[in-house]
Amino acid sequence: MLRPQRTDRGFSIDPIFFRPIAGMNGLTLSKGVAEWIAARDYGTAIACTLLMFRLVFTNGFPIMKMTNKPIVPLAISLAWACLNLPATAGAQEVGTNRAAASAAALTDRPEDEKAVRAMADAFTRAFAAGDAKAVAAMYSEDAELIDDYEARVQGRKAIQDLYTSIFQARPGSTIAISIESLRFLSPDVAKEEGLTRVKSGGEPVTLRRYTVLYVKQNGRWLYSSVREEHPAGIAHHEHLKALEWLLGEWLDQSSDSTVHATCRWSEDKNFLVRDFTIHVQGRPVMTVTQRIGWDPLTKQIKSWVFDSEGGYGDGLWTRKGNQWVIKSTGVLSDGRIASATQTLTPVGQNSARWSSTQRTIGDQSIAEPAESVMVRRPPQPK
């Protein structure tokens, strides 16, 4: 995965490195987080330490700051994260095996509320069927979807295209919608808040908090604006479960070099820790340590890397279908800035394909992509 390359300065590799630039103690809890804690009757003060980091760079081919974030709209947030919490007490769930009509009334407009709940039920069925056209038909012509990274999709046609790509990437996915509140703001406008849970194959459940604005047009309620957010109070460990497949020992071998990698949970279970040892012609030339965690500032998986030569960097991870795209930046041991876009793709349970493109070192661009395959090392007999 981290292929050594001979240069006029010796050997260099391509990880993703990091450096802390500021730190502060204390954490102000939002009203939503405080209510979440109170609802679970934790009853004790919470002390937190918040470390802030800044993008810098690596040792070979790393990752530039992301400009295009994945679009994962609210009521359809497919398995872009791995969260699994119980629903808030009193929430009404709509799923493939739960009828909306059984939920208690939330408003004093029973007929309109029934119509809105029927939307959730219809959405659930269309989602399970992978019917992007039927899903998009529930949106107004100028509707918008805003994901938890503030990426926006505008218009019914663009929304249909988005759902089409999602259903193709995650066939057989299902969704459950937990309606927590519903208010009618005017005769033709309603606001709904709640949680969605998306299940795709054997992957962890994806949980998202959502807000929907409905408009009534020609006697029919339609989605006008859908916004998604990460739920408050989720343990960082839960965000990383989609990368648990990295745990264990891995080898990347070529004719003259070998990269041995291990991956384990940190003691607090909030980071995946990866250690790399690079051998060239049988001699160790470099070691690299990487930490992968959840960044609450960017609300994204992030990695920080250090190498034994003094290089460092970081990367932002985005899931696209079965792949992880890592945009990295870093600083080499000689002070040069480097960047790259890396792609990590699991192939079955025991191998993974890695590639690095859009690489730059200093003011030079490297046109040729780098590629390798990691193979899981079987456990050694005891």
N, C-alpha and C positions, 0 to 999 in steps of 0.2 A: 504493500500500500504506500509506503514511504520510500520510493526508489532513490537510492543514492546516485548522485551525478558528479563526475569529476570536473572540476573547474580549475582555473589558474590559481585559485586560493585554497585548493584541497577538495574535500567532499562537501556537498550540500544536499539537503533533502527537501521534502515538500510537506510540512505539516501545517499547523494553524496556530499562531502563537498569541500570547496574551500579556498585557501588563496592567496592573491596577493603577489608577491615577488619583483617586480620591476616596475617602471613606467617611462615613458619618454614622453616629449611633442614634438609635431612636427610630420609631416608626409611628406615623400618624395613621390610625385606622379610619377608613371611610365609614360612613353610616351603615352601608351594606355589610361590611365585614363585621362591624360591631354587633349588628343585629344577628348575623350568622352565629357569632360566638355566643351571644346571649341566648339564642334559641336552643343551643345545645347545653346550656347551664354549666359552662365551664367554671364560671365563678371566680377565676383568679386573674390577676394582672398578667399581661403578656409582655415580655421584654424581647425585643428583636434588635439585631444588628444588621444594618443595611450597608453592603459594600457596593460601591459604584465603580464600574469599569468603563474603559474607553476602547474603541477599536484602534488597534495599531497594526502590527503585522508579524510575519513568520520567517521561516527558514527554507525557502525553496519555492513551492507553489502554494500559496494560501488563498485568501478569500477577500474579495472587496465587499464593502458595505452593500447590503441589498437595496435595490431600487424597485424591483417588482416583487410584491408579496403575493402569496397564494390567495385566491378568492374562494372563500368557503362560507357561503351565505348562511345566515342564521338557521332557519328552520330546517336546514339540510346539511349542517356541518358534519361532513362524512367522517371519518376517522383521522382527522388532522391532528388530534391530540389524544391522550389516553387518560381519560378521567372517568371516575365511576363513584359517584356519591349517592346516598339516598335522597329521594326527593324531599323538598321542604314539607313539613307537616301540613296537611290540609290541602296539598296540591291535587288537582284533578288530572289524571293521566289519560292520554288518548293514544292507543297503540293498536297493533294488529289484533290484540285480544282484549281490548278494553273499549267499551262503547261510550261515546261522548255524552249520550243522553242520560247516563247514570250519575253524572256529576251534579253536585248541589248548585243551585242558582247563585250567581255572583252579582246580579244586577236586578233592577226593577223593570226591565224590558224583556220579558221572557221570550217573545217571538224572535226579536233580533238576536238575543243571546243564543237561542237554539240554532239560528242560521250561522252564527259565527262558529259555534262548536262543530257544526256539520262541516265547516271548512277544514277544521283540524282533522276530522275523521277522513274526509276525502283526500286531504294531503297525504295522510299516513298510507292510505291504500295506493295512491298513485306513486308514492315514493317506493313502496315495497315492490310495485310492478315495474319500476324503472321507466315509467312513462313521463318523459320530460315534457312532452306537449301538453299532457293533462295537468302537470304541475304548473307550467307557465300560464295556462289558461286561467288560473286562480289569481293572477296578478293583473293590476291595471296596466294599460298600455304604456304609461310612463313610470312604472314602478321602479324602485331602487332596492338593491341589496347591499348592505355594508357589513363586511366581516370584522372579526376581532382585531385585525391589523389596519382597519380603516380603508381597506381596498373596496372600491365601489363598482357595482355593475348596474347599468342604467338601461331600462327598456325591456319590454316583454320578450323580444327576439333574442337579446343578449342573455337574458335569464334562461330561456329555453336552451340556448347553446351551452351555457354553463352546466345545467343539469344533465344535458346529454353527455358531456365529458365526464361528469362525476359518476353517472350510472355505468358508463363504459369502463371506468377505472375500478369501480367497486360494485360489480354485479351482485344482486341478491341482498343488498343492504336493506336494513329496516330502520324505522325511526319511531320513537315514542315521544309525545308532546305532553308536558305537564303544564297546564294552565294555572297560574298562581293568582292573577288578577285580571279583571276585565272592566273597563270603564267606557261609557258612551260620552264623548266630549261634545257632541252635537247630534242632531237627528241623523246625520250621514257620515259621522266620523267616530271611530272607536279605537281604543288603545288596549293592547293585551301584552302581558308580561308573563314569562315562565321559563321553563327549562326544556331542552331537547336532549334526547339520548339516541345516538346512532350506533347501530351494531353492524359490523361488516365482517363476515366470515369468523375466523378465530381471533380477530384482533380485539384489543381492549375497547370497551365502550367509550364513545366520545360524548362528553357532556358540555353543553353550551347554554348560557343564559341569553334570552332573546327579548326584544321589544318589537311589536308589530303595530303599525298604524293601518287600520282598515278604512276604506271609503265605500260608500254605497252608491252605485251607479246603475241606473235603470232598474232599480229594485233589487240589485244583487250586491252582496258584500264581496270586496276584492282586497287583496294585499296591495297596499300603496307604498309602504316603506318597511323593510325588515332589517333590523340591526342585531348583530351578534357580539357577545362579550364572553371572556373567560369568567367562569364563576369564581367568586371570592372564596378564600379559605381552602383551596385545593393544595395539598402537599406537593412540594416540588417533585418528590419521588414519583407521583402518579403521572406527571407529564412525560417522564422518561421511559415508561414501560414499553412504548413502541420500539425502543432501542435495546431491549433486553436481549435480543438475539445476538448482540455483540459480545455478551459475556463468554468467558472462556479463553483458550489459547488459539492463536492464529499464526500461520506461516505464509510468507510471500517470498518465493525463491526464484532466482534466475541463475544463469551460468556462472556468474562471478559474485553474486551478492545474495544475502538472506536477511529478511526482516522478520523478527520474532515479536509478536504482540500479545499482550494479555489484557483482559478487561475484567473489572470487578466493581462491585458497589463500594462506595466510600462507607466508613463506619456509620455515618449518620443517614445513609441511604438516600441522600439528596443529590449525589453526583455519581456518574459512571467514570471510573478512573482507568485510563489506558496507558500502558507502558510499552514503549517500542525500543528494541535493540537492533541496530543495523550492523551487519557484518559484511565486509568486502574482502574477498579472497581469504575467508576464514578469520579475519582479524576484526575485532569490534572497532568501529569508527565513530559511532554516535549513539546516544540514548535520547529518548524523547518522552516526556510525560504530558498527557492530555487529560483535562477534566471536562466532562460534558454535563451541563446542568440546565436548569430553567431560569431564564433571565426575566425577573418580574418587571423590569423597566421596559424592555421591548416586547414582553409577552411572547417569547420565542425561545426555542432550544438554542443554546449557545455553547461553544467550546473555547477553552483557553489552553494554550500549548507553550511549553518551554523545552528547549533542547540543551544538550550538554555543552554546546559551543557558545551559549549566551543569546541565541535567537529566541524570539517570542512572537506570539500572534493570537488572533482569535477568529472565530467564524460563526456565522448565523446559519442555522439548519432549517430547511423547509422541506416538507414532505410533498412529493408529487407522484401520486400513484404508489408504485412499489419502490420508488427511488427516494433517496435523500440528496438534496442539492445543498451544498455548503459554500457560501460566499465568504472567502477569508482574506484577511490582510495581515501583514506582519512586518517585522524588522529582522534582518539578518544580523549575524554577529559583527559584520563590518559596517553596519549602519544603513545599508541599502534597504529601501522599501520594496516589498514584493506583494503580489496579489494573485489570486486564481479563483476559478470556479471549479469545485470538485463535485463529483457525483458518486454516490455509494449505493450499490444495488445488490441486495441479497439474492443469491441464486440457490434456491433450495434452503436446507437448514445448515449446510456445512461449507458453503463457499460464498464469496461476495466479490463483485466486480467493482473496481475503483478506477476513476479517470479524472484527469486534471486538464482543464482547458482555460483559455483566456488568461494565460499566465504572463505576468510582467515581473521583471527584476530591475530595480532602478528605473532608467528611462528606456529599457529595452523590452520589446514584446517577444514572446517565444511562441512561434506559430504552431510548432509540432505538439500535439497532445501527448500526455503521458498516461499509460494504462497499465494495470496489473490486476491479478486475481489473488485474493486471500483464501486460504483453505483452513478450515478448522482442524486443529490438532486433536486427535483422540485422547481421552484421558489416559495417563500412564498407569500401568498396573501397579498396585500397591504391594 
